[in-house]
Amino acid sequence: MPTTFGQANIAFGASQFTFAEFSIAYELSLIQDVGGRYKRKELYDQLFKKEPEKKRKVIELILKVKGKTIKDNVQIPQNVNISLSNIDLVIQEVLKKPSARIYA
């Protein structure tokens, strides 16, 4: 018998990310499977150029995932280049995607 919502062990109060942060990470994850690294980087750059506020939020989310604190009144420069490894880190941490480590 499948678990119902009432039986599920879900702790919404313990979440460290807001719904807005989750939705940004989800939107970034939709660009994951479009081709090679160059094409992905190009699509992210187009997204950030079209929506500069989203780029600012992604930078804040990268800092939050890495454990850095940022004050509300800090001006975030828009000419920062965001690496694919940082975007992948945000997607993995916020969406809790599993990672595999293979030891040979």
Salt bridges, closest charged atoms under 4 A:
GLU21 OE1 - LYS64 NZ 2.98
GLU27 OE1 - LYS54 NZ 2.52
GLU42 OE2 - LYS39 NZ 3.84
ASP45 OD1 - LYS41 NZ 3.56
GLU51 OE1 - LYS54 NZ 3.32
GLU53 OE2 - ARG56 NH2 2.34
GLU60 OE2 - ARG56 NH1 2.26
ASP88 OD1 - ARG40 NH2 2.60
